[in-house]
């Protein structure tokens, strides 16, 4: 290996290490749950300023499900929680992706602003 190749390899190794890259599978960090206590979270029912019925209940359930999936904890009751998740649905729009011959919706995309 030439000096130029050695210098290039050294620069790449130092540059990769300084950018936070690691060859370890855990990236050199401990999981959040192992390093500190996670706050207890409660998902309150959302408010709904649109004319779509039951949208606030479905969104509250979906947010609670995401907390269960993405964290090692489950949502708590309002009395036990340190953090409260709440919001107001301000706009909801649906786009039909596919339909039947009789114009009934088979598949749609839904966007909610909250």
N, C-alpha and C positions, 0 to 999 in steps of 0.2 A: 504494500500500500504506500502510495506516495505521501509526502507531507501535505499536499493540497487535499487529498482524500481524507487523511486523518483529521485535518483542520475542519473540513466540511462535516464529517461525522461527529466531531466534538461539538460544533456549533448547533447541529440539529438536535443532539441529545440535550444540550443545555437549554436550547430554545423550547423544546418540548416540555422539559421539566418546569420551566418558569411559567408556562401557560396553564399549569394546573393539570396536565396530563399525567397519567400514572399507568403502569403496567399491572398494578394490583387489581384484582377483580372488585374490591370494595372501594377503589379510588382513594384509599388511604383515610377514609372517614368512617366514623362509627355511625350507626343508624341514629336518627333523631330520638327515638324512644329510649335508646340505651344511654344517651348523654343527658337528657333532661326530661322532666315530667311534662307531658302534653296537657294543655288546658282542656277542661271539660266543655263540650260544645252542645248547644241546643239549637235545633232548627224550628223556628216559630212559623206559623202559617203566614204565607205572603199575602199582601193586599193586592187587589186586582182592579185597576182603573180601566180595563177594557170591557167589552160586551161579551166576551167568551166565557161561558160558564165552566166552573170546576177547574180552570187552568191553574189557579193558585194552589189548589190541593195537590195536583199532579206535580207541579214544580217543587213544592215542599218535600214531597216523597222522593223525587229524583235527587235533590240536593242531599238529603239524609242518606240515600243509598250511596252517593259518591263519597261521602265521608266514611261510610263503612268500608267501601272498596279500597280507597286510597290511604287510609290511615289504620293504625292498629287499635282504634277505639270505635265505640258506637255513640251516636248522639244521646245525650242525657235529657232529663226533664229540665224545664225552665228553672226550677228551684235549685237544682244541683249544679247548673252550668256556670262557668266563668265567662264564656263568650256566648253571645246570642247572634244567630244568623237570621236576618229578616230582610225584607225588601218589598218593593211595590212593582208590579208588572205594569209598565206604561204603554207598551205596544206589543201586539202579537200579529204576525202575518203568516199565511200559509200559501205555499206554492204547490200546485198539483204537478206531480212528476209523471204519473200515468193514470189512465182511466179506462173504463169499459165502453162498450158501444152505446150503452144507455146513459153515458156521462156521469156515472158514479165513480168516485175517487178510489183508486186501488192503492196508490202510493203518493205520499206528499211530504214536503219538507216544511218544517215549522220553525220560525224565528221568534224569540221572545226577548224583549228589552226589559231589563229590570234593574 
